[in-house]
Amino acid sequence: MSLSYTDQIDKKVYNVRYHNWVTFILARLYCCRHDRYYSHLLYTYLRGVDDYIDTTERSPAEKKRFLTQQRKIITDLYAGKAPAGNSVIVQIVHFDRAHDNMLRPFIMRMMDIFTFDSERQHKNVTEQELLDYSLALGSAYTQLLIRFIEPRYHVVQENVQLAHACHLSHMLRDLEEDLKLGYINIAKKDLEIYHVDPNIQDDNFRKWLRDRIVLIREKFKKGIIYLDTIPILRIKIIARLYCFRYEAVLQQIEDADYRLLGAYDLRMRDIVKLVTILISTVFQHTWSSLAL
């Protein structure tokens, strides 16, 4: 697989249905027009790579070769070896080289994450591997959001708690879909301890799901406590918006007596709760600022 595959991703750039709507809203609200364009490009490129890795129609060897070639393309671009064409990744790296290569660590970390994904297909993994994988994704996306929205802010480990909780929720939401692709989002030890068959939502599965949500909610709680100490309202608003869609997923699973659902559309009560959270966030931030 060569750069021509990356060129194919260009067709998706302006088609919103290929993208995460929350990502587009945040970019629209908080990124300047110039940065917004490149945030869309980067998201598109990563979705394209992810789709390539997720397919069951390609062999592990093909996926490994593809990722190796993408790494080489990216490395060459950052070294100033510009290939022919004006593909998505060429534009992204050209933009980033003009901005102190701030995106490079994120892009290379995502390549590591894609590699892990390709290697874990059709395999049981440990709890620590799942947590490390989720934490790496959370850290990467936190740094990306901050880069485009508030680049002067220095990300610390505590900032990653919320994104980590979001991705753990994401893996619950997509558990059934991921199973079809060969990804088992339940640790090997949990499969044994809870006597869980990921394909059957029986009492054992629901017990595992309940305990998993308790763990995730604890991470959300710790992350929000730290979020409240950040003196930048924009970061607080973005974090609450980004997190709420996953908190709503957990709530809907709980409301369904710990059963996974086919869809997780926002309900009116979810929207009311989100508005309440945002108003409270603004009020508390304003009050804290006045008290200083």
Buried (B, 14 or more C-beta within 10 A) or exposed (E): BEBEBBBEBBEBBEEEEBBEEBBBEBBEEBBEEEBBBBBBBBBBBBBBBBEBBBEEEBEEEBBBEBBEBBBEBBEBBBEEEEBEEEBBBBBBBEBBBEEEEBBBEBBBBBBBBBBBBBEBBEEBBEEEBBBEBBBBBBBBBBBBBBBBBBEEBEBEEBBBBBBBBBBBBBBBBBBBEBBEBEBBBBBBEBBEEBEBEBEEBEEBBBBBBEBBBEEBBEBBEBBBEBBEEBEBBBBBBBBBBBBBBBBBBBBBBBEEEBEBEEEBEBEEEBEEBBEEBBEEBBEEBEEEEEEE
